[in-house]
Amino acid sequence: MNKYEALNEFWNSFGVPAYEMYSVPTGKDKPAFPYIVFTADVDNISEPVSLFANVYTRSNTWLGCNAIAERIAERVGLGGCCVPIEGGGMWIKRGNGFMSNLGDDEDDLIKRKYIHIEVEFITAT
């Protein structure tokens, strides 16, 4: 599995559909709530890469959004988690300001959890 495939698999492992930021369907194909939108930047064994995801739910409460976010927090853990990829692995860690609650300017029912991770790609290429 390459780096992009591994990131996609990671974000799609939390029980809701996840889409790379520039691949979210629109119009009549727009995803139903809940869903995750994530960034997919990669590097090699030099510096950690800051990546972000947003968990979107539509509800009167934060319960559903928080439940998805907690599954992500458990998987990442306090020391990070390792995911195997071609030629090595990626170490996913909590970024500074790991999770924040956000809303939506046009729809008060949309709850958005902004998640910041740092990923070290432990590969030569």
C-alpha positions as CSV (number, residue, x, y, z in Angstrom):
1,M,0.0,0.0,0.0
2,N,1.4,3.4,-0.9
3,K,1.3,6.5,1.3
4,Y,-1.9,7.9,-0.2
5,E,-3.7,4.6,0.0
6,A,-2.6,4.2,3.6
7,L,-3.9,7.7,4.5
8,N,-7.2,6.9,2.8
9,E,-7.5,3.6,4.6
10,F,-6.7,5.2,7.9
11,W,-9.4,7.8,7.6
12,N,-12.0,5.3,6.3
13,S,-11.4,3.0,9.2
14,F,-13.7,4.9,11.7
15,G,-17.1,3.7,10.5
16,V,-18.0,6.7,8.3
17,P,-17.0,7.5,4.7
18,A,-13.9,9.7,4.3
19,Y,-12.8,11.7,1.4
20,E,-9.6,13.5,0.4
21,M,-10.2,17.2,0.5
22,Y,-10.2,17.7,-3.2
23,S,-12.2,14.6,-4.0
24,V,-15.4,15.2,-2.0
25,P,-18.5,14.5,-4.2
26,T,-20.7,17.5,-4.8
27,G,-24.2,18.2,-6.1
28,K,-26.6,15.2,-6.0
29,D,-23.6,13.0,-5.1
30,K,-22.7,15.0,-2.0
31,P,-22.1,12.6,0.9
32,A,-24.8,12.2,3.6
33,F,-23.8,13.0,7.2
34,P,-21.7,11.9,8.9
35,Y,-18.5,11.9,6.9
36,I,-14.8,12.9,7.2
37,V,-12.7,15.2,4.9
38,F,-8.9,14.9,5.1
39,T,-5.7,16.3,3.7
40,A,-3.3,13.9,2.0
41,D,0.2,15.5,1.9
42,V,3.2,13.2,2.0
43,D,7.0,13.3,2.4
44,N,9.8,11.0,3.2
45,I,11.9,10.5,6.3
46,S,12.8,14.1,6.9
47,E,10.2,16.1,8.9
48,P,6.7,15.4,10.2
49,V,3.9,16.5,7.9
50,S,1.0,18.4,9.5
51,L,-2.3,17.0,8.2
52,F,-5.9,17.9,9.0
53,A,-9.3,16.3,9.0
54,N,-12.8,17.5,9.6
55,V,-15.5,15.2,11.0
56,Y,-18.9,16.5,9.8
57,T,-22.2,15.5,11.5
58,R,-25.6,17.1,11.4
59,S,-27.5,17.1,14.7
60,N,-28.8,19.1,17.6
61,T,-26.0,17.7,19.8
62,W,-22.3,17.0,19.6
63,L,-22.7,13.3,20.6
64,G,-22.3,11.8,17.2
65,C,-19.4,14.0,16.2
66,N,-17.6,13.4,19.5
67,A,-18.1,9.6,19.2
68,I,-16.3,9.6,15.8
69,A,-13.6,11.9,17.1
70,E,-13.1,9.6,20.2
71,R,-12.6,6.6,17.9
72,I,-9.9,8.6,16.1
73,A,-8.2,9.7,19.4
74,E,-8.2,6.1,20.6
75,R,-6.6,4.8,17.4
76,V,-3.9,7.5,17.4
77,G,-3.4,7.1,21.2
78,L,-1.1,9.2,23.3
79,G,2.1,8.0,21.7
80,G,0.9,7.7,18.1
81,C,0.2,4.7,16.0
82,C,2.2,3.1,13.2
83,V,0.7,2.1,9.8
84,P,2.7,-0.1,7.4
85,I,3.2,1.2,3.9
86,E,5.4,0.2,0.9
87,G,9.1,0.6,1.9
88,G,8.4,1.4,5.6
89,G,5.6,2.9,7.6
90,M,3.9,6.1,8.7
91,W,3.8,7.2,12.3
92,I,0.6,9.1,13.0
93,K,0.7,11.4,16.1
94,R,-1.5,14.0,17.7
95,G,-0.7,17.5,16.5
96,N,-0.7,20.6,18.7
97,G,-4.3,21.6,19.1
98,F,-5.4,18.0,18.4
99,M,-9.1,18.6,18.2
100,S,-11.4,21.6,18.1
101,N,-15.1,22.1,17.8
102,L,-16.3,24.2,14.9
103,G,-19.7,25.0,13.4
104,D,-21.1,26.0,10.1
105,D,-22.0,29.6,9.1
106,E,-25.0,28.5,7.0
107,D,-26.5,25.6,9.1
108,D,-26.5,25.6,12.9
109,L,-27.1,21.8,12.9
110,I,-23.8,21.0,11.3
111,K,-21.2,20.0,13.9
112,R,-17.6,19.9,12.7
113,K,-14.6,18.5,14.6
114,Y,-11.3,19.8,13.3
115,I,-8.5,17.2,13.9
116,H,-4.8,18.0,13.6
117,I,-2.3,15.1,13.2
118,E,1.4,14.9,12.4
119,V,2.6,12.1,10.3
120,E,6.2,10.9,9.9
121,F,6.7,8.9,6.7
122,I,9.5,6.5,7.6
123,T,10.5,5.7,4.0
124,A,13.4,6.5,1.7
125,T,11.1,7.7,-1.1
